[in-house]
């Protein structure tokens, strides 16, 4: 028997109502809610084990967002006709939820938690990803799973100068700034998005407006929880502690960790020194120590490293590799390191290195981005690969990880801001292979990708670079903003954020904030320091290659796009495709035609310039409208006693009358023209009744001078003389 559902609701700034409901569906889950806006409905469930697994020393949270195709009245296009593994869009949405939820759980909570969010009803204009984190948080709020706070997440976009919270899909297409922002009632938690070169102050303003909208959503979740009667959270088994071992670890290792940390050594040397010290620590505890105590000692050692390094950076203002807080690591970069790709670059920053390539393709190579509500094709996409050797490790290669999808997406949306519009004929694929990694390989991907695009001759107007920033804070008010963070600094920081952009503004942002009470003034200072770091890298990139190559490389395929009137699409294709097949066969090209509005978009792809030019001329001839006064290259088709029929445009013939062949009077065309000859002719008229074309050759020839007139008067003069 179904129980009466419990509801809470709020209104978005645009007036749309969002309803959160619990108690009707999925009642055996620890928490379950539906979130509805219009016809868009999301179901979110959360379940958690009562106890952690034996020996578990980390928090195993799994988040999956999936769109059911039935939600939009569609059947999946796969062979099995069912939803399969998550696509990139679903993975990216899952990551947005995961990154926002993870800090909500206590640090000593190690029970398995699974959050599942499903789109069960779809409305094309409602973007479900902006409601997904709200649904996940509400499911946790109405459960007894021990979270510290309630959060929510919104999308904010700037459209025609106005900031809009959770815009419709149509509105979003016109935006010049778009961010997904998660927050608690007091603090920002996560930011991710893109912009067309917005300023740092624009970003801060977007954060403030989004945070106000999020507070309303949190209030609705609190109301729902109160209506359900959830007043306490479950107790859970906390990890064992041993103060005696903790004190021994601190006494033995604290000063030694400090000396290693301030040595300014390279990553592997520093890591080896830390590992050796840990072994010495375990040995110092004696042979009688139990395995459980050894595990505790290793945990206390890791915690001590975290504390010592943070204090060293805050108090001594030096970093693990000896740099100043705002100093970017040494840069090295080159373009065209590989002979065969259509564009390539190698970008190295400290111990992080990306080898990136650019490949040109046809419209047939466009990437299908499929969701339940809508499927679109993308002409520009970027793939990011992170092999285990980049960190000196041995791991199984199990396909693309969620991290690789997320890092590649940040680089792609950053570079996309500078890509040419739909008039650019090529499909462009960028691949970044990370060969070394110690700090923000995604930002190295942005820089390497920008260099490779210019090397390939893609007409991008500006370089885009990126820098990863860190923040360390302490209760006494001290803080340190770090430019170009190392992998270790990423782990020990309170905030890590990546900012990409040109010299004129921000193109992409990814930010995770782990500290309470971060002021907007500190945020502004961090963004300004990031801007300076970005400009430093951009200066080096412009020295490497200042502008796109004027043309694609000789071995790159050639491509051109034509726009023709809609009425000519059939003529270019021909009956049963005969015309287009003939063009492709004769010129060695690949031709794709797509109807866009009132025009036909013709993309011609060729491995050689000669074939491309022939195909372009052929299609232009088919689609050309004969114009009186224009000159054409015409081919003689047949000879008649009264003139020659010539083809002056594909499938368009006209009569070149014998009187229009030459200024001299001709009795026949024998010896003057023959079938197959190519002659220049001018269209001198069109018979509007019959539609026949009148052509002339002689008007393009110099007219001979007029001969003196002979008549009776002249003859008489001669006789008289």
Secondary structure, 3 states (H helix, E strand, C coil): CCCCCEEEEEECCCCCEEEEEECCCCCCCCEEEEEEECCEEEEEEEEECCCCCCCCCCCCEEEEEEECHHHHCCCCCCCCCCCCCCCHHHHHHHHHHHHHHHHHECCCCCCCEEEEEEEEECCCCCCCHHHHHHHHHHHHHCCCCCECCCCEEEEEEEECCEEEECCCHHHHCCCCEEEEEEECCCCEEEEEEEEEEECHHHHHHHHHHHHHHHHHHHHHHHHHHHHHCCCCCCCCCCCCCCHHHHHHHHHHHHHHHHHHHCCCCCHHHHHHHHHHHHHHHHHHCCCCCCHHHHHHHHHHHHHHHHHHHHHHHHHHCCCCCCCCCCCCCCEEEEECCCCCCCEEEEEEECCEEEEEEEEEECHHHCEEEECCCCEEEECEEEEEECCHHHHCCCCCCCCCCHHHHHHHHHHHHHHHCCCCCCCCCCEEEEEEEEEECCCCHHHHHHHHHHHHHHHHCCCCCCCCEEEEEEEEECCCCCEEEEECCCHHHHHHCCEEEEEEEECCEEEEEEEEECCCCCCHHHHHHHHHHHHHHHHHHHHHHHHHCCCCCCCCCCCCCEEEEEEEEHHHHHHHHCHHHHHHHHHHHHHCEEEEEEEECCEEEEEEEECCHHHHHHHHHHHHHHHCCCCCCCEEEEEEEEEECCEEEEEEECCEEEEEEHHHCCCCCCCCCCCCCCCCCEEEEEEEEECCCCCCEEEECHHHCCCCCCCCCCCHHHHHHHHHC
